[in-house]
Amino acid sequence: MSNIVLDAKVPEGPLEEKWSNARFDLKLVNPANKRKYEILIIGSGLAGASAAATLGELGYNVTMITYHDSPRRAHSIAAQGGINAAKNYHNDGDSIFRLFYDTIKGGDYRSREANVYRLAEVSNEIIDQTAAQGVPYGREYGGLLDNRSFGGAQVSRTFYSRGATGQQLLLGAYQAMARQIELGKVKLYNRMEMLDVVVHEGRAVGVVARDLITGEIRSFSGHAVVLATGGYANAYYLSTMAMMCNGTAVWRAHKHGALFANPSFTQIHPTAIPASEEFQSKLTLMSESLRNDGRIWVPKDKNETRSPDQIPEAERDYFLERRYPAFGNLVPRDVASRAAKVMFDEGYGVGPLKNGVYLDFAEAIGRLGKDVIEQRYGNLFEMYERITDENPYKVPMRIYPAPHYTMGGLWVDYHLMTTIPGLYAIGEANFSDHGGNRLGASALMQGLADGYFVLPNTIGDYLSDQLGTDPIPTDHAAFKTGEKAVKDQIDELIAINGTRSPDYFHRELGKVMIAEVGMARNEDGLKRAISEIRRLRDEFHKDVKVTGSNESFNQTLEKAGRVADFLELAELMAIDALNRRESCGGHFREESRTPEGEALRDDENYAYVAAWEFNGVGEEPTLHKEQLVFENVELAQRSYK
Amino acid sequence: MDVTLKVWRQDGPEAPGRFETYEATDISDHMSFLEMCDIVNEKLVERGIEPFSIDSDCREGICGMCGIMINGHPHGDQLGTATCQLHMRKFSDGDEIVLEPWKATGFPVIRDLVVDRSSFDRIIEAGGYITVPTGSAPDANMVPVPKAVADVAFDAAACIGCGACVAACPNSAAQLFTSAKLAQLNMVPQGQPERYDRVVAMVDTMEEFFGSCTNHGECEAACPKSITIDFIAMMNKDYIKAKFKNRRLLGQKA
């Protein structure tokens, strides 16, 4: 396998012509032939559902596999703030090039120019498409679309549906897919969890899945397989992800030869509600949009005991406004999270566990009135009060950084194909567009860009060569081998019959990850993390307890399989973080900083995508580098001052 | 605090059910209801007893995956709250809490507190969309939507598809769910071409799975998104109109 050559297949031509050149050069499948193809899509979030709907509309036969009870539950639904597009409806100087530039810069120059430009280019089509679907976007009184600002940008380009933009966009994509289900072009398998990719003669030919209700292990066969299975931030146990989000699909693809790119690039979002105690099962995000009107501060006195509304202006440190006057409270997420961490580390944290900073709306309420604030953020304020029992209209919110998104993922070329021919990765499951840090309101943009506009155009290039071939039957030896491997792993988990629940190991893993592979990383800590993860993994395989059997609805078994994979994936995250001895985006190596303590990139040695090849559990993976070439932006040290 | 759980256990759709009693001890006020369940279940696993099955995912009240009857109320008795948003500070030391699955023919039990809500997907597939093949949309600002319309469309679109409305209804009717989706799509200009076909298709599919609405209004009280039953009235009006509307004249203003 080590003869892998990473070919990103970036099209020829100037940046702004690459995507149209690609669409002209790619081979097409004629409309009458599309019905001869079977495409498997795993995951029904924004990327998966929009791809299924669009491929179905084009005439392909699509199989949608989701472990949820309904495709509408996928975690895209929880995205709050909004979706970016370069419409320039606000006449404030936005353009496709500016959105491209902001995204490349926001990602700290660790993403591929051509992919990011294409993303900016199709962003406008996404808004058109979703508005036509009836997505209830926020509007001005004249009936036209409204925008707000997000971190890392000096223009207003974020479209939103109150604080539930992800929900509304996902429902739009889900409904478009539902239409294709009714028309028979998409076949839906719910409560069905993909557990392995089947590779035959070097191509992805299908998947093995477990029916979560009956436990039946079964195979699905197709001409191509698309993973739209989201991110792996639950490796930290406590994150803003949903309880079931996991890395199993991408990890098992990786074990079959798909390279994993930049696994250490995780985003720690600055504005989540602080954790309160050990039992906590997840962290709840408070949308970045709140930083439009909220001001972040801590008391200047470490031993402050007064209620925040009693602390006079002069005794507050608005540390983001102080350190980054140009962007103020709207610096990108990685910068805001690290600045907050500095305040906790120095002892300025607020709240009972001293693990928060204030996000204060008093000034905005004074300026705009409570009604306006309620209209903009009412549902978020309500969510906050429900969880903390505090009223944010009266006292400032307390917020804390939380793992939120993974920029890393399966390596894909410009066509979104992994290093296994016929296996695609779209949305958060791939690594392609966000570099070292994702800007707010760009995840929804990327998921829908991949699903509605990119994959449906690029997949034909691969499929056209297979015209006239049938999918391999599911009783073929390749599938039987895959089914047996899945069954064996399940039997092994049940047979361990130890004393600790899968959740116990997940929590322990999370503690290691947040401490050593979190907001700040260093060589000693990462080495410690690797040995600690290995120890936990061994302990898991000796002492985990899985009750019940495979042949029934068994949530403990589901969880155990996911934790087993996290215990392997987490090691790769630490190895990647150890390899990259520079700070960039969300990856902050304490050894690499400027005299002022800001992140210091090392373009000479690390302007590459680190794509890792699997060599066995516990074995050293092989590093392949995709050198990043910047022809349209100048690499500069990121500054938001 | 310490509370006692009486949990409905049922091994499969056809199996007989029973209540089992579990003690939840040392529960903190700050804990969410589902975190309390996690703790009880984790202890059961470590004792080698199969934990009770319960659905949840986002745990922030938006995915609609969670939803059980708590002391006879869908999602418990706190207004406008999904099960995952319920906190133990709303309970008291010594309480006995009864946990049951949604009870409705349209939602067969899979196991314990987990039910099959696929019937909701069937209703959406019947017509809960606006037909707009990818790539064919006009510029988003070509079709203005008055702010008041956009706002009320959002109120309807806030539905999370959890099924509490059905569970609350003495007739197990799904009018609130169906009408919320219909209202969102039928109120905006983009939804007009398919408006009447949509209402007929969705209502007729709904009736294959669920009972009839007799205006009890329990659904509105149980809805974690406080969706109003006004939408049911709108749906009924459109359904009647659809029976008379000449589709060939839809291009004309009234």
Boltz contact constraints between the chains, C-beta under 6 A:
constraints:
  - contact:
      token1: [A, 54]
      token2: [B, 134]
      max_distance: 6.0
  - contact:
      token1: [A, 57]
      token2: [B, 133]
      max_distance: 6.0
  - contact:
      token1: [A, 69]
      token2: [B, 117]
      max_distance: 6.0
  - contact:
      token1: [A, 70]
      token2: [B, 121]
      max_distance: 6.0
  - contact:
      token1: [A, 72]
      token2: [B, 161]
      max_distance: 6.0
  - contact:
      token1: [A, 73]
      token2: [B, 57]
      max_distance: 6.0
  - contact:
      token1: [A, 73]
      token2: [B, 63]
      max_distance: 6.0
  - contact:
      token1: [A, 73]
      token2: [B, 65]
      max_distance: 6.0
  - contact:
      token1: [A, 77]
      token2: [B, 62]
      max_distance: 6.0
  - contact:
      token1: [A, 77]
      token2: [B, 63]
      max_distance: 6.0
  - contact:
      token1: [A, 78]
      token2: [B, 58]
      max_distance: 6.0
  - contact:
      token1: [A, 78]
      token2: [B, 60]
      max_distance: 6.0
  - contact:
      token1: [A, 78]
      token2: [B, 62]
      max_distance: 6.0
  - contact:
      token1: [A, 127]
      token2: [B, 140]
      max_distance: 6.0
  - contact:
      token1: [A, 128]
      token2: [B, 137]
      max_distance: 6.0
  - contact:
      token1: [A, 128]
      token2: [B, 139]
      max_distance: 6.0
  - contact:
      token1: [A, 128]
      token2: [B, 140]
      max_distance: 6.0
  - contact:
      token1: [A, 129]
      token2: [B, 137]
      max_distance: 6.0
  - contact:
      token1: [A, 131]
      token2: [B, 140]
      max_distance: 6.0
  - contact:
      token1: [A, 132]
      token2: [B, 132]
      max_distance: 6.0
  - contact:
      token1: [A, 132]
      token2: [B, 137]
      max_distance: 6.0
  - contact:
      token1: [A, 132]
      token2: [B, 190]
      max_distance: 6.0
  - contact:
      token1: [A, 133]
      token2: [B, 130]
      max_distance: 6.0
  - contact:
      token1: [A, 133]
      token2: [B, 132]
      max_distance: 6.0
  - contact:
      token1: [A, 134]
      token2: [B, 130]
      max_distance: 6.0
  - contact:
      token1: [A, 134]
      token2: [B, 185]
      max_distance: 6.0
  - contact:
      token1: [A, 134]
      token2: [B, 188]
      max_distance: 6.0
  - contact:
      token1: [A, 134]
      token2: [B, 190]
      max_distance: 6.0
  - contact:
      token1: [A, 134]
      token2: [B, 191]
      max_distance: 6.0
  - contact:
      token1: [A, 136]
      token2: [B, 150]
      max_distance: 6.0
  - contact:
      token1: [A, 136]
      token2: [B, 153]
      max_distance: 6.0
  - contact:
      token1: [A, 136]
      token2: [B, 154]
      max_distance: 6.0
  - contact:
      token1: [A, 136]
      token2: [B, 157]
      max_distance: 6.0
  - contact:
      token1: [A, 139]
      token2: [B, 145]
      max_distance: 6.0
  - contact:
      token1: [A, 139]
      token2: [B, 147]
      max_distance: 6.0
  - contact:
      token1: [A, 139]
      token2: [B, 150]
      max_distance: 6.0
  - contact:
      token1: [A, 141]
      token2: [B, 147]
      max_distance: 6.0
  - contact:
      token1: [A, 143]
      token2: [B, 144]
      max_distance: 6.0
  - contact:
      token1: [A, 143]
      token2: [B, 145]
      max_distance: 6.0
  - contact:
      token1: [A, 143]
      token2: [B, 146]
      max_distance: 6.0
  - contact:
      token1: [A, 144]
      token2: [B, 141]
      max_distance: 6.0
  - contact:
      token1: [A, 144]
      token2: [B, 144]
      max_distance: 6.0
  - contact:
      token1: [A, 145]
      token2: [B, 140]
      max_distance: 6.0
  - contact:
      token1: [A, 167]
      token2: [B, 62]
      max_distance: 6.0
  - contact:
      token1: [A, 175]
      token2: [B, 128]
      max_distance: 6.0
  - contact:
      token1: [A, 175]
      token2: [B, 129]
      max_distance: 6.0
  - contact:
      token1: [A, 178]
      token2: [B, 124]
      max_distance: 6.0
  - contact:
      token1: [A, 178]
      token2: [B, 125]
      max_distance: 6.0
  - contact:
      token1: [A, 178]
      token2: [B, 129]
      max_distance: 6.0
  - contact:
      token1: [A, 179]
      token2: [B, 129]
      max_distance: 6.0
  - contact:
      token1: [A, 181]
      token2: [B, 125]
      max_distance: 6.0
  - contact:
      token1: [A, 182]
      token2: [B, 125]
      max_distance: 6.0
  - contact:
      token1: [A, 213]
      token2: [B, 110]
      max_distance: 6.0
  - contact:
      token1: [A, 242]
      token2: [B, 57]
      max_distance: 6.0
  - contact:
      token1: [A, 242]
      token2: [B, 58]
      max_distance: 6.0
  - contact:
      token1: [A, 243]
      token2: [B, 57]
      max_distance: 6.0
  - contact:
      token1: [A, 244]
      token2: [B, 57]
      max_distance: 6.0
  - contact:
      token1: [A, 276]
      token2: [B, 30]
      max_distance: 6.0
  - contact:
      token1: [A, 279]
      token2: [B, 31]
      max_distance: 6.0
  - contact:
      token1: [A, 279]
      token2: [B, 35]
      max_distance: 6.0
  - contact:
      token1: [A, 281]
      token2: [B, 35]
      max_distance: 6.0
  - contact:
      token1: [A, 281]
      token2: [B, 38]
      max_distance: 6.0
  - contact:
      token1: [A, 282]
      token2: [B, 59]
      max_distance: 6.0
  - contact:
      token1: [A, 284]
      token2: [B, 60]
      max_distance: 6.0
  - contact:
      token1: [A, 386]
      token2: [B, 85]
      max_distance: 6.0
  - contact:
      token1: [A, 452]
      token2: [B, 134]
      max_distance: 6.0
  - contact:
      token1: [A, 501]
      token2: [B, 42]
      max_distance: 6.0
  - contact:
      token1: [A, 501]
      token2: [B, 45]
      max_distance: 6.0
  - contact:
      token1: [A, 501]
      token2: [B, 46]
      max_distance: 6.0
  - contact:
      token1: [A, 503]
      token2: [B, 42]
      max_distance: 6.0
  - contact:
      token1: [A, 545]
      token2: [B, 45]
      max_distance: 6.0
  - contact:
      token1: [A, 547]
      token2: [B, 45]
      max_distance: 6.0
  - contact:
      token1: [A, 547]
      token2: [B, 50]
      max_distance: 6.0
  - contact:
      token1: [A, 548]
      token2: [B, 50]
      max_distance: 6.0
  - contact:
      token1: [A, 553]
      token2: [B, 53]
      max_distance: 6.0
  - contact:
      token1: [A, 553]
      token2: [B, 110]
      max_distance: 6.0
  - contact:
      token1: [A, 553]
      token2: [B, 111]
      max_distance: 6.0
  - contact:
      token1: [A, 555]
      token2: [B, 53]
      max_distance: 6.0
  - contact:
      token1: [A, 556]
      token2: [B, 45]
      max_distance: 6.0
